[in-house]
Amino acid sequence: QSALTQPASVSGSPGQSITISCTGTSSDVGGYNYVSWYQQHPGKAPKLMIYDVSNRPSGVSNRFSGSKSGNTASLTISGLQAEDEADYYCSSYTSSGLFVFGTGTKVTVL
Amino acid sequence: EVQLVESGGGLVQPGGSLRLSCAASGFTFSSYAMTWVRQAPGEGLEWVSRISDSGGSTYYADSVKGRFTISRDNSKNTLFLQMNSLRAEDTAVYYCAKSGAPLGSGRRSFDYWGQGTQVTVSS
C-alpha cells in the first residue's frame, strides 16, 4: 500500500485559487470514485472537506471543490483565506478493500 | 452531536501491548463502519484498520496485520484496537473515525474524528 503522491507544499495569496493534486494508480484513485480530502490544522483532528471525488459535506465552504481525471484527483481552493492555511490529505479506497492516504500538502497563505 | 473519545494510549516498551478504546455517541453506532487512523510525530496520516457495522468484517494495513486486532461492542457503542508486539514505529497519535454514511454515497470517507490518543513505544 504505497501512499498517494501529493506536492509537499502549495502557496497562494489571499483571494487566489490553488490546486492540490493527488496521484495514485488504477487500483485506487483511478479505479473508484471514492476519493476524499481532509484538512488538518496543527494539533487538531482532520476534518472532512470533500467525499466521493467532488461532494462537499454540509457546512464546508463552496470555495472547496474536488475533481478527478484518470489516476489523479485534485482539490481546488478558490478565494484563498488565511484560515485555509493547514495540511491537506487525500484518501482513496483501494482494490484490496483497504484505504490509503496521500503524503500530505502544506498550504501556506502568503 | 457526534462525539468520538479515544482512550488507552500511553508509554509502552517494545514488544508490549496496549488496548485503545473509542467511545461513540450522537449517532447510531451499530449502523456505521469504523476506522482507526494514526499519525506519527511530524508525519502524515496512515490508515490502520477498519471494521464493518456488524463487526463481521475487518481490514488491516500490511504494517499492522497480525499484530493489531480491531473489534467493537455495539451494545456499548465502543470501538477497540488491541495492539500487540508493539514497535518503535507504531509511535503515533491514534484517531478513531466514523464512516461518512451507512450505505451509498459517503460511506468510503471519514466524516467525524476523535481528538486522538498518543501511543509511545520506547524503552
gemmi code that builds the backbone of each chain (N, CA, C; Angstrom):
import gemmi

chains = {
    "A": [
        ("GLN", (0.835, -1.194, 0.000), (0.000, 0.000, 0.000), (0.875, 1.251, 0.000)),
        ("SER", (1.210, 1.748, -1.154), (2.008, 2.958, -1.233), (1.121, 4.183, -1.084)),
        ("ALA", (1.632, 5.176, -0.361), (0.879, 6.411, -0.163), (0.645, 7.092, -1.505)),
        ("LEU", (-0.490, 7.761, -1.614), (-0.773, 8.566, -2.796), (0.171, 9.760, -2.804)),
        ("THR", (0.529, 10.235, -3.983), (1.523, 11.303, -4.096), (0.872, 12.685, -4.173)),
        ("GLN", (1.260, 13.528, -3.230), (0.811, 14.926, -3.208), (2.044, 15.835, -3.196)),
        ("PRO", (1.908, 17.070, -3.677), (3.032, 18.017, -3.542), (3.227, 18.348, -2.065)),
        ("ALA", (4.463, 18.530, -1.664), (4.745, 18.804, -0.254), (4.154, 20.128, 0.195)),
        ("SER", (4.153, 21.100, -0.689), (3.653, 22.418, -0.307), (3.061, 23.147, -1.506)),
        ("VAL", (2.077, 23.960, -1.208), (1.440, 24.838, -2.193), (1.159, 26.151, -1.482)),
        ("SER", (1.373, 27.255, -2.159), (1.115, 28.549, -1.536), (0.359, 29.459, -2.487)),
        ("GLY", (-0.292, 30.451, -1.910), (-1.024, 31.421, -2.703), (-1.355, 32.647, -1.872)),
        ("SER", (-1.669, 33.712, -2.528), (-2.045, 34.949, -1.851), (-3.537, 34.940, -1.548)),
        ("PRO", (-3.951, 35.713, -0.572), (-5.390, 35.793, -0.271), (-6.191, 36.161, -1.515)),
        ("GLY", (-7.287, 35.456, -1.718), (-8.148, 35.703, -2.864), (-7.828, 34.866, -4.082)),
        ("GLN", (-6.619, 34.325, -4.117), (-6.230, 33.497, -5.258), (-6.828, 32.097, -5.143)),
        ("SER", (-6.652, 31.327, -6.217), (-7.050, 29.916, -6.228), (-5.811, 29.046, -6.273)),
        ("ILE", (-5.856, 27.945, -5.562), (-4.768, 26.974, -5.627), (-5.367, 25.589, -5.860)),
        ("THR", (-4.548, 24.701, -6.404), (-4.978, 23.328, -6.656), (-3.938, 22.356, -6.115)),
        ("ILE", (-4.410, 21.357, -5.396), (-3.553, 20.313, -4.843), (-3.848, 19.015, -5.589)),
        ("SER", (-2.820, 18.378, -6.086), (-3.009, 17.110, -6.814), (-2.782, 15.918, -5.898)),
        ("CYS", (-3.331, 14.799, -6.311), (-3.243, 13.551, -5.553), (-3.172, 12.420, -6.577)),
        ("THR", (-1.982, 11.852, -6.739), (-1.780, 10.867, -7.792), (-1.636, 9.455, -7.234)),
        ("GLY", (-2.429, 8.568, -7.786), (-2.387, 7.169, -7.375), (-2.249, 6.267, -8.576)),
        ("THR", (-2.965, 5.168, -8.526), (-2.919, 4.179, -9.606), (-4.339, 3.767, -9.997)),
        ("SER", (-4.426, 2.868, -10.943), (-5.729, 2.363, -11.361), (-6.349, 1.459, -10.308)),
        ("SER", (-5.560, 1.088, -9.304), (-6.061, 0.244, -8.214), (-6.646, 1.050, -7.064)),
        ("ASP", (-6.497, 2.340, -7.120), (-7.079, 3.174, -6.069), (-7.776, 4.385, -6.696)),
        ("VAL", (-7.084, 5.501, -6.828), (-7.728, 6.726, -7.319), (-8.429, 6.505, -8.653)),
        ("GLY", (-7.737, 5.876, -9.587), (-8.287, 5.703, -10.931), (-9.396, 4.680, -11.037)),
        ("GLY", (-9.492, 3.800, -10.058), (-10.436, 2.704, -10.146), (-11.765, 2.941, -9.476)),
        ("TYR", (-11.852, 3.952, -8.644), (-13.064, 4.192, -7.860), (-13.316, 5.684, -7.706)),
        ("ASN", (-14.570, 6.043, -7.573), (-14.916, 7.437, -7.259), (-15.045, 7.604, -5.757)),
        ("TYR", (-14.037, 7.117, -5.033), (-14.027, 7.152, -3.576), (-12.815, 7.910, -3.055)),
        ("VAL", (-12.574, 9.082, -3.650), (-11.501, 9.950, -3.163), (-12.105, 10.974, -2.214)),
        ("SER", (-11.479, 11.144, -1.076), (-11.907, 12.167, -0.119), (-10.715, 13.033, 0.256)),
        ("TRP", (-11.022, 14.200, 0.775), (-9.986, 15.176, 1.143), (-10.225, 15.642, 2.583)),
        ("TYR", (-9.106, 15.839, 3.319), (-9.165, 16.225, 4.716), (-8.254, 17.415, 4.968)),
        ("GLN", (-8.745, 18.319, 5.811), (-7.974, 19.476, 6.258), (-7.556, 19.233, 7.696)),
        ("GLN", (-6.296, 19.534, 8.002), (-5.826, 19.362, 9.375), (-5.014, 20.572, 9.810)),
        ("HIS", (-5.520, 21.252, 10.813), (-4.769, 22.337, 11.426), (-3.844, 21.755, 12.490)),
        ("PRO", (-2.740, 22.438, 12.802), (-1.765, 21.903, 13.762), (-2.396, 21.526, 15.097)),
        ("GLY", (-2.097, 20.312, 15.530), (-2.598, 19.843, 16.813), (-4.067, 19.462, 16.844)),
        ("LYS", (-4.706, 19.474, 15.693), (-6.137, 19.174, 15.625), (-6.393, 17.896, 14.840)),
        ("ALA", (-7.599, 17.360, 15.004), (-8.001, 16.194, 14.232), (-8.328, 16.613, 12.799)),
        ("PRO", (-8.176, 15.717, 11.848), (-8.552, 16.022, 10.465), (-10.046, 16.316, 10.348)),
        ("LYS", (-10.386, 17.090, 9.316), (-11.776, 17.449, 9.021), (-12.072, 17.085, 7.573)),
        ("LEU", (-13.183, 16.397, 7.351), (-13.593, 16.020, 6.001), (-14.025, 17.254, 5.213)),
        ("MET", (-13.420, 17.424, 4.016), (-13.737, 18.579, 3.178), (-14.466, 18.183, 1.890)),
        ("ILE", (-14.108, 17.032, 1.346), (-14.687, 16.537, 0.098), (-14.790, 15.012, 0.197)),
        ("TYR", (-15.911, 14.436, -0.260), (-16.018, 12.984, -0.331), (-16.507, 12.564, -1.710)),
        ("ASP", (-16.225, 11.328, -2.053), (-16.622, 10.782, -3.358), (-16.233, 11.730, -4.496)),
        ("VAL", (-14.982, 12.133, -4.488), (-14.334, 12.969, -5.510), (-14.727, 14.433, -5.459)),
        ("SER", (-16.032, 14.706, -5.430), (-16.444, 16.099, -5.644), (-17.598, 16.565, -4.762)),
        ("ASN", (-17.977, 15.790, -3.783), (-19.103, 16.167, -2.921), (-18.629, 16.865, -1.654)),
        ("ARG", (-19.326, 17.941, -1.310), (-18.987, 18.701, -0.106), (-19.952, 18.357, 1.017)),
        ("PRO", (-19.412, 18.021, 2.202), (-20.308, 17.799, 3.350), (-21.000, 19.107, 3.733)),
        ("SER", (-22.108, 18.975, 4.397), (-22.817, 20.141, 4.893), (-21.891, 20.957, 5.797)),
        ("GLY", (-21.872, 22.267, 5.581), (-21.077, 23.149, 6.424), (-19.707, 23.500, 5.862)),
        ("VAL", (-19.276, 22.778, 4.838), (-17.980, 23.080, 4.212), (-18.193, 24.158, 3.140)),
        ("SER", (-17.326, 25.146, 3.149), (-17.452, 26.267, 2.223), (-17.417, 25.796, 0.766)),
        ("ASN", (-18.213, 26.458, -0.072), (-18.209, 26.123, -1.506), (-16.961, 26.641, -2.204)),
        ("ARG", (-16.036, 27.218, -1.449), (-14.739, 27.583, -2.029), (-13.870, 26.337, -2.256)),
        ("PHE", (-14.285, 25.237, -1.656), (-13.560, 23.974, -1.800), (-14.277, 23.107, -2.835)),
        ("SER", (-13.520, 22.610, -3.811), (-14.098, 21.739, -4.823), (-13.116, 20.637, -5.195)),
        ("GLY", (-13.656, 19.500, -5.640), (-12.818, 18.375, -5.994), (-13.141, 17.847, -7.378)),
        ("SER", (-12.154, 17.201, -7.977), (-12.332, 16.606, -9.287), (-11.359, 15.448, -9.445)),
        ("LYS", (-11.509, 14.716, -10.557), (-10.611, 13.597, -10.816), (-10.487, 13.394, -12.324)),
        ("SER", (-9.276, 13.047, -12.736), (-9.024, 12.681, -14.121), (-8.023, 11.536, -14.127)),
        ("GLY", (-8.464, 10.394, -14.603), (-7.583, 9.233, -14.602), (-7.161, 8.856, -13.192)),
        ("ASN", (-5.860, 8.730, -12.986), (-5.329, 8.330, -11.683), (-5.002, 9.513, -10.768)),
        ("THR", (-5.399, 10.723, -11.161), (-5.091, 11.916, -10.373), (-6.360, 12.656, -9.975)),
        ("ALA", (-6.470, 12.874, -8.670), (-7.553, 13.678, -8.125), (-6.999, 15.050, -7.748)),
        ("SER", (-7.892, 16.032, -7.659), (-7.458, 17.382, -7.340), (-8.428, 18.057, -6.385)),
        ("LEU", (-7.875, 18.879, -5.509), (-8.645, 19.736, -4.610), (-8.311, 21.178, -4.963)),
        ("THR", (-9.327, 21.956, -5.250), (-9.132, 23.368, -5.546), (-9.739, 24.213, -4.447)),
        ("ILE", (-8.966, 25.170, -3.971), (-9.453, 26.141, -3.004), (-9.475, 27.487, -3.708)),
        ("SER", (-10.659, 28.041, -3.857), (-10.774, 29.345, -4.501), (-10.970, 30.424, -3.445)),
        ("GLY", (-10.636, 31.668, -3.807), (-10.767, 32.768, -2.848), (-10.020, 32.468, -1.568)),
        ("LEU", (-8.755, 32.096, -1.692), (-7.930, 31.643, -0.567), (-8.026, 32.616, 0.616)),
        ("GLN", (-8.206, 32.050, 1.810), (-8.294, 32.853, 3.031), (-7.249, 32.387, 4.038)),
        ("ALA", (-6.929, 33.251, 4.982), (-5.910, 32.925, 5.980), (-6.247, 31.641, 6.736)),
        ("GLU", (-7.523, 31.426, 6.982), (-7.961, 30.240, 7.747), (-7.780, 28.942, 6.961)),
        ("ASP", (-7.485, 29.043, 5.666), (-7.274, 27.843, 4.857), (-5.863, 27.286, 5.034)),
        ("GLU", (-5.002, 28.032, 5.704), (-3.638, 27.576, 5.926), (-3.671, 26.357, 6.850)),
        ("ALA", (-3.241, 25.221, 6.316), (-3.349, 23.940, 7.025), (-2.689, 22.865, 6.173)),
        ("ASP", (-2.659, 21.656, 6.696), (-2.237, 20.497, 5.922), (-3.469, 19.850, 5.304)),
        ("TYR", (-3.307, 19.346, 4.080), (-4.404, 18.695, 3.378), (-3.975, 17.305, 2.930)),
        ("TYR", (-4.867, 16.345, 3.140), (-4.597, 14.966, 2.778), (-5.720, 14.423, 1.904)),
        ("CYS", (-5.347, 13.699, 0.861), (-6.344, 12.959, 0.101), (-6.372, 11.524, 0.624)),
        ("SER", (-7.428, 10.827, 0.303), (-7.566, 9.429, 0.676), (-8.358, 8.728, -0.412)),
        ("SER", (-8.066, 7.452, -0.620), (-8.799, 6.677, -1.615), (-9.048, 5.259, -1.120)),
        ("TYR", (-10.176, 4.739, -1.493), (-10.472, 3.313, -1.324), (-9.635, 2.564, -2.352)),
        ("THR", (-9.258, 1.318, -2.031), (-8.405, 0.562, -2.946), (-9.040, -0.779, -3.343)),
        ("SER", (-8.472, -1.379, -4.342), (-8.988, -2.655, -4.849), (-8.834, -3.782, -3.836)),
        ("SER", (-8.003, -3.587, -2.843), (-7.813, -4.592, -1.785), (-8.864, -4.471, -0.691)),
        ("GLY", (-9.749, -3.482, -0.839), (-10.748, -3.248, 0.197), (-10.211, -2.433, 1.353)),
        ("LEU", (-9.011, -1.887, 1.173), (-8.378, -1.067, 2.200), (-8.446, 0.403, 1.776)),
        ("PHE", (-7.797, 1.249, 2.551), (-7.735, 2.672, 2.231), (-6.283, 3.120, 2.247)),
        ("VAL", (-6.015, 4.201, 1.533), (-4.676, 4.773, 1.533), (-4.797, 6.293, 1.558)),
        ("PHE", (-3.910, 6.931, 2.315), (-3.864, 8.390, 2.368), (-2.747, 8.909, 1.483)),
        ("GLY", (-2.862, 10.182, 1.137), (-1.798, 10.853, 0.421), (-0.684, 11.282, 1.363)),
        ("THR", (0.400, 11.752, 0.781), (1.572, 12.157, 1.556), (1.374, 13.479, 2.284)),
        ("GLY", (0.346, 14.215, 1.903), (0.030, 15.461, 2.587), (0.622, 16.687, 1.911)),
        ("THR", (-0.119, 17.777, 1.945), (0.315, 19.042, 1.350), (0.112, 20.174, 2.340)),
        ("LYS", (1.161, 20.927, 2.569), (1.061, 22.094, 3.453), (0.680, 23.292, 2.610)),
        ("VAL", (-0.447, 23.882, 2.925), (-0.906, 25.079, 2.219), (-0.538, 26.307, 3.028)),
        ("THR", (0.155, 27.214, 2.379), (0.569, 28.467, 3.008), (-0.125, 29.628, 2.315)),
        ("VAL", (-0.718, 30.497, 3.117), (-1.334, 31.718, 2.593), (-0.332, 32.858, 2.776)),
        ("LEU", (0.124, 33.380, 1.683), (1.205, 34.386, 1.712), (0.758, 35.718, 2.275)),
    ],
    "B": [
        ("GLU", (-25.232, 15.610, 18.756), (-23.874, 15.923, 18.300), (-23.010, 14.665, 18.344)),
        ("VAL", (-22.361, 14.377, 17.228), (-21.473, 13.212, 17.165), (-20.223, 13.475, 18.008)),
        ("GLN", (-19.898, 12.500, 18.841), (-18.660, 12.584, 19.624), (-17.945, 11.249, 19.583)),
        ("LEU", (-16.641, 11.325, 19.413), (-15.756, 10.158, 19.459), (-14.633, 10.486, 20.428)),
        ("VAL", (-14.490, 9.669, 21.465), (-13.492, 9.943, 22.500), (-12.591, 8.728, 22.667)),
        ("GLU", (-11.330, 8.882, 22.263), (-10.356, 7.804, 22.384), (-9.711, 7.802, 23.764)),
        ("SER", (-9.276, 6.632, 24.176), (-8.552, 6.484, 25.435), (-7.688, 5.228, 25.352)),
        ("GLY", (-6.803, 5.084, 26.339), (-5.996, 3.876, 26.413), (-4.562, 4.023, 25.950)),
        ("GLY", (-4.224, 5.192, 25.415), (-2.860, 5.395, 24.969), (-1.892, 5.509, 26.139)),
        ("GLY", (-0.611, 5.537, 25.824), (0.390, 5.670, 26.871), (1.757, 5.243, 26.399)),
        ("LEU", (2.659, 5.111, 27.362), (4.031, 4.684, 27.081), (4.149, 3.181, 27.304)),
        ("VAL", (4.699, 2.487, 26.339), (4.841, 1.029, 26.445), (6.201, 0.639, 25.866)),
        ("GLN", (6.771, -0.412, 26.400), (8.058, -0.890, 25.905), (7.889, -1.679, 24.604)),
        ("PRO", (8.939, -1.705, 23.782), (8.880, -2.526, 22.563), (8.526, -3.967, 22.911)),
        ("GLY", (7.618, -4.529, 22.101), (7.137, -5.885, 22.358), (5.916, -5.942, 23.244)),
        ("GLY", (5.554, -4.809, 23.830), (4.412, -4.761, 24.732), (3.085, -4.628, 24.016)),
        ("SER", (2.034, -4.488, 24.819), (0.668, -4.420, 24.288), (-0.081, -3.229, 24.867)),
        ("LEU", (-1.054, -2.759, 24.130), (-1.974, -1.722, 24.581), (-3.333, -1.987, 23.950)),
        ("ARG", (-4.390, -1.555, 24.630), (-5.735, -1.648, 24.059), (-6.341, -0.261, 24.037)),
        ("LEU", (-6.604, 0.236, 22.847), (-7.238, 1.533, 22.696), (-8.751, 1.366, 22.636)),
        ("SER", (-9.457, 2.362, 23.160), (-10.916, 2.388, 23.094), (-11.369, 3.689, 22.460)),
        ("CYS", (-12.531, 3.654, 21.857), (-13.143, 4.850, 21.281), (-14.626, 4.810, 21.630)),
        ("ALA", (-15.036, 5.702, 22.521), (-16.433, 5.772, 22.937), (-17.196, 6.702, 22.007)),
        ("ALA", (-18.258, 6.176, 21.420), (-19.024, 6.932, 20.432), (-20.385, 7.352, 20.984)),
        ("SER", (-20.854, 8.520, 20.558), (-22.180, 8.984, 20.930), (-22.708, 9.943, 19.871)),
        ("GLY", (-24.023, 10.142, 19.883), (-24.622, 11.102, 18.966), (-25.036, 10.537, 17.623)),
        ("PHE", (-24.880, 9.223, 17.429), (-25.314, 8.587, 16.184), (-25.567, 7.111, 16.465)),
        ("THR", (-26.198, 6.438, 15.523), (-26.497, 5.013, 15.682), (-25.240, 4.218, 15.358)),
        ("PHE", (-24.452, 3.962, 16.389), (-23.122, 3.369, 16.238), (-23.166, 2.077, 15.426)),
        ("SER", (-24.146, 1.246, 15.672), (-24.207, -0.069, 15.045), (-24.494, -0.022, 13.545)),
        ("SER", (-24.760, 1.166, 13.009), (-25.071, 1.286, 11.579), (-23.873, 1.713, 10.735)),
        ("TYR", (-22.757, 2.019, 11.379), (-21.629, 2.598, 10.662), (-20.351, 1.789, 10.819)),
        ("ALA", (-19.623, 1.616, 9.704), (-18.264, 1.097, 9.789), (-17.395, 2.116, 10.528)),
        ("MET", (-16.361, 1.627, 11.177), (-15.457, 2.496, 11.934), (-14.008, 2.190, 11.550)),
        ("THR", (-13.174, 3.177, 11.728), (-11.796, 3.096, 11.248), (-10.825, 3.668, 12.274)),
        ("TRP", (-9.613, 3.115, 12.309), (-8.501, 3.696, 13.065), (-7.480, 4.252, 12.070)),
        ("VAL", (-7.023, 5.462, 12.346), (-6.001, 6.134, 11.548), (-4.937, 6.623, 12.522)),
        ("ARG", (-3.673, 6.555, 12.139), (-2.628, 7.047, 13.032), (-1.750, 8.069, 12.337)),
        ("GLN", (-1.039, 8.837, 13.168), (-0.162, 9.883, 12.651), (1.085, 9.938, 13.522)),
        ("ALA", (2.198, 9.510, 12.965), (3.474, 9.568, 13.668), (3.910, 11.022, 13.815)),
        ("PRO", (4.748, 11.310, 14.789), (5.182, 12.690, 15.023), (5.749, 13.344, 13.773)),
        ("GLY", (5.174, 14.470, 13.376), (5.654, 15.212, 12.218), (5.393, 14.553, 10.882)),
        ("GLU", (4.598, 13.489, 10.879), (4.348, 12.741, 9.648), (2.888, 12.873, 9.214)),
        ("GLY", (2.566, 12.198, 8.124), (1.219, 12.248, 7.583), (0.294, 11.206, 8.193)),
        ("LEU", (-0.911, 11.177, 7.682), (-1.905, 10.221, 8.150), (-1.643, 8.845, 7.545)),
        ("GLU", (-1.866, 7.814, 8.353), (-1.736, 6.436, 7.889), (-2.979, 5.658, 8.280)),
        ("TRP", (-3.669, 5.103, 7.313), (-4.834, 4.264, 7.581), (-4.365, 2.963, 8.240)),
        ("VAL", (-5.027, 2.565, 9.320), (-4.591, 1.396, 10.087), (-5.548, 0.208, 9.942)),
        ("SER", (-6.831, 0.441, 10.200), (-7.756, -0.688, 10.243), (-9.191, -0.201, 10.141)),
        ("ARG", (-10.056, -1.089, 9.693), (-11.486, -0.771, 9.529), (-12.314, -1.976, 9.947)),
        ("ILE", (-13.487, -1.719, 10.506), (-14.403, -2.791, 10.883), (-15.796, -2.443, 10.381)),
        ("SER", (-16.492, -3.426, 9.879), (-17.845, -3.216, 9.362), (-18.808, -2.892, 10.502)),
        ("ASP", (-20.015, -2.482, 10.139), (-21.000, -2.074, 11.149), (-21.319, -3.211, 12.134)),
        ("SER", (-21.397, -4.416, 11.639), (-21.728, -5.554, 12.498), (-20.521, -6.125, 13.220)),
        ("GLY", (-19.340, -5.776, 12.735), (-18.114, -6.358, 13.283), (-17.700, -7.626, 12.556)),
        ("GLY", (-18.480, -8.034, 11.580), (-18.206, -9.286, 10.902), (-17.065, -9.240, 9.902)),
        ("SER", (-16.701, -8.057, 9.469), (-15.599, -7.898, 8.518), (-14.572, -6.921, 9.069)),
        ("THR", (-13.312, -7.308, 8.970), (-12.231, -6.454, 9.445), (-11.137, -6.371, 8.379)),
        ("TYR", (-10.432, -5.265, 8.375), (-9.402, -4.998, 7.379), (-8.224, -4.328, 8.072)),
        ("TYR", (-7.010, -4.643, 7.595), (-5.801, -4.123, 8.229), (-4.773, -3.674, 7.203)),
        ("ALA", (-4.033, -2.638, 7.549), (-2.867, -2.257, 6.766), (-1.799, -3.333, 6.938)),
        ("ASP", (-0.983, -3.511, 5.903), (0.075, -4.525, 5.977), (1.004, -4.285, 7.166)),
        ("SER", (1.196, -3.017, 7.527), (2.138, -2.654, 8.584), (1.700, -3.144, 9.963)),
        ("VAL", (0.429, -3.479, 10.134), (-0.065, -3.900, 11.454), (-0.728, -5.268, 11.428)),
        ("LYS", (-0.890, -5.842, 10.244), (-1.585, -7.119, 10.114), (-0.866, -8.196, 10.913)),
        ("GLY", (-1.622, -8.944, 11.686), (-1.057, -9.993, 12.522), (-0.652, -9.522, 13.905)),
        ("ARG", (-0.596, -8.213, 14.107), (-0.222, -7.664, 15.417), (-1.369, -6.897, 16.068)),
        ("PHE", (-2.196, -6.247, 15.264), (-3.303, -5.447, 15.765), (-4.631, -6.161, 15.479)),
        ("THR", (-5.591, -5.971, 16.371), (-6.931, -6.522, 16.178), (-7.970, -5.450, 16.469)),
        ("ILE", (-8.819, -5.192, 15.497), (-9.904, -4.233, 15.674), (-11.168, -4.990, 16.067)),
        ("SER", (-11.955, -4.399, 16.944), (-13.218, -5.008, 17.348), (-14.163, -3.905, 17.807)),
        ("ARG", (-15.394, -4.281, 18.067), (-16.371, -3.296, 18.518), (-17.410, -3.975, 19.392)),
        ("ASP", (-18.010, -3.190, 20.283), (-19.111, -3.648, 21.127), (-20.277, -2.712, 20.843)),
        ("ASN", (-21.184, -3.147, 19.985), (-22.295, -2.272, 19.597), (-23.268, -2.032, 20.750)),
        ("SER", (-23.277, -2.899, 21.733), (-24.157, -2.684, 22.885), (-23.635, -1.569, 23.788)),
        ("LYS", (-22.330, -1.284, 23.667), (-21.712, -0.233, 24.480), (-21.187, 0.930, 23.634)),
        ("ASN", (-21.512, 0.919, 22.361), (-21.097, 2.000, 21.453), (-19.592, 2.285, 21.549)),
        ("THR", (-18.816, 1.226, 21.529), (-17.377, 1.378, 21.723), (-16.588, 0.589, 20.677)),
        ("LEU", (-15.553, 1.216, 20.178), (-14.617, 0.636, 19.217), (-13.304, 0.360, 19.941)),
        ("PHE", (-12.635, -0.710, 19.566), (-11.375, -1.074, 20.212), (-10.276, -1.314, 19.185)),
        ("LEU", (-9.034, -1.174, 19.652), (-7.884, -1.596, 18.866), (-6.901, -2.249, 19.831)),
        ("GLN", (-6.768, -3.564, 19.731), (-5.800, -4.294, 20.531), (-4.483, -4.310, 19.773)),
        ("MET", (-3.444, -3.777, 20.404), (-2.145, -3.658, 19.743), (-1.125, -4.513, 20.486)),
        ("ASN", (-0.613, -5.516, 19.821), (0.390, -6.413, 20.396), (1.718, -6.274, 19.665)),
        ("SER", (2.761, -6.805, 20.258), (4.104, -6.791, 19.648), (4.456, -5.401, 19.124)),
        ("LEU", (4.257, -4.419, 19.973), (4.450, -3.036, 19.548), (5.906, -2.728, 19.236)),
        ("ARG", (6.090, -1.876, 18.243), (7.409, -1.476, 17.773), (7.560, 0.031, 17.894)),
        ("ALA", (8.769, 0.512, 17.838), (9.012, 1.946, 17.901), (8.259, 2.682, 16.793)),
        ("GLU", (8.163, 2.063, 15.643), (7.492, 2.712, 14.514), (5.973, 2.770, 14.658)),
        ("ASP", (5.434, 2.184, 15.701), (3.999, 2.310, 15.990), (3.707, 3.570, 16.805)),
        ("THR", (4.747, 4.279, 17.220), (4.565, 5.515, 17.969), (3.802, 6.535, 17.116)),
        ("ALA", (2.678, 6.985, 17.630), (1.818, 7.878, 16.853), (0.635, 8.329, 17.696)),
        ("VAL", (-0.071, 9.328, 17.187), (-1.398, 9.641, 17.689), (-2.376, 8.763, 16.923)),
        ("TYR", (-3.249, 8.071, 17.666), (-4.219, 7.183, 17.044), (-5.600, 7.830, 17.110)),
        ("TYR", (-6.223, 7.963, 15.936), (-7.559, 8.540, 15.827), (-8.566, 7.458, 15.462)),
        ("CYS", (-9.751, 7.524, 16.055), (-10.851, 6.729, 15.524), (-11.705, 7.662, 14.662)),
        ("ALA", (-12.300, 7.092, 13.628), (-13.082, 7.892, 12.694), (-14.322, 7.123, 12.254)),
        ("LYS", (-15.370, 7.849, 12.036), (-16.667, 7.270, 11.648), (-16.832, 7.338, 10.126)),
        ("SER", (-17.401, 6.310, 9.545), (-17.702, 6.342, 8.118), (-18.740, 7.406, 7.805)),
        ("GLY", (-18.639, 7.995, 6.622), (-19.492, 9.111, 6.270), (-20.945, 8.756, 6.046)),
        ("ALA", (-21.233, 7.497, 5.834), (-22.617, 7.077, 5.605), (-22.710, 5.577, 5.857)),
        ("PRO", (-23.891, 5.081, 6.249), (-24.029, 3.628, 6.435), (-24.040, 2.872, 5.105)),
        ("LEU", (-24.609, 3.512, 4.113), (-24.700, 2.916, 2.783), (-24.589, 4.020, 1.753)),
        ("GLY", (-24.277, 3.649, 0.527), (-24.310, 4.607, -0.558), (-23.250, 5.692, -0.474)),
        ("SER", (-23.576, 6.842, -1.017), (-22.620, 7.936, -1.138), (-22.060, 8.360, 0.221)),
        ("GLY", (-20.756, 8.471, 0.281), (-20.093, 8.914, 1.504), (-19.589, 7.815, 2.397)),
        ("ARG", (-19.941, 6.569, 2.107), (-19.580, 5.503, 3.037), (-18.084, 5.198, 3.024)),
        ("ARG", (-17.376, 5.655, 1.983), (-15.934, 5.428, 1.878), (-15.133, 6.670, 2.281)),
        ("SER", (-15.695, 7.451, 3.168), (-14.987, 8.607, 3.707), (-15.136, 8.581, 5.218)),
        ("PHE", (-14.476, 9.519, 5.894), (-14.476, 9.550, 7.359), (-14.942, 10.935, 7.788)),
        ("ASP", (-16.194, 11.024, 8.270), (-16.765, 12.360, 8.472), (-16.618, 12.917, 9.882)),
        ("TYR", (-16.368, 12.081, 10.858), (-16.109, 12.567, 12.215), (-14.905, 11.825, 12.773)),
        ("TRP", (-14.056, 12.585, 13.489), (-12.840, 12.041, 14.053), (-12.793, 12.377, 15.543)),
        ("GLY", (-12.163, 11.501, 16.308), (-11.903, 11.815, 17.697), (-10.716, 12.752, 17.818)),
        ("GLN", (-10.355, 13.099, 19.050), (-9.242, 14.022, 19.281), (-7.900, 13.301, 19.273)),
        ("GLY", (-7.933, 11.974, 19.309), (-6.711, 11.188, 19.244), (-6.162, 10.818, 20.610)),
        ("THR", (-5.433, 9.708, 20.643), (-4.751, 9.287, 21.857), (-3.310, 8.931, 21.480)),
        ("GLN", (-2.371, 9.385, 22.304), (-0.944, 9.219, 21.999), (-0.455, 7.847, 22.451)),
        ("VAL", (0.202, 7.156, 21.559), (0.867, 5.893, 21.869), (2.359, 6.082, 21.627)),
        ("THR", (3.148, 5.815, 22.652), (4.600, 5.939, 22.539), (5.241, 4.600, 22.880)),
        ("VAL", (6.007, 4.067, 21.949), (6.684, 2.786, 22.154), (8.181, 3.063, 22.296)),
        ("SER", (8.667, 2.882, 23.504), (10.065, 3.204, 23.787), (10.525, 2.483, 25.044)),
        ("SER", (11.796, 2.156, 25.073), (12.368, 1.524, 26.266), (12.974, 2.573, 27.188)),
    ],
}
model = gemmi.Model(1)
for chain_id, residues in chains.items():
    chain = gemmi.Chain(chain_id)
    for i, (resn, *xyz) in enumerate(residues, 1):
        res = gemmi.Residue()
        res.name, res.seqid = resn, gemmi.SeqId(i, " ")
        for name, pos in zip(("N", "CA", "C"), xyz):
            atom = gemmi.Atom()
            atom.name, atom.element = name, gemmi.Element(name[0])
            atom.pos, atom.b_iso = gemmi.Position(*pos), 0.0
            res.add_atom(atom)
        chain.add_residue(res)
    model.add_chain(chain)
structure = gemmi.Structure()
structure.add_model(model)
structure.setup_entities()
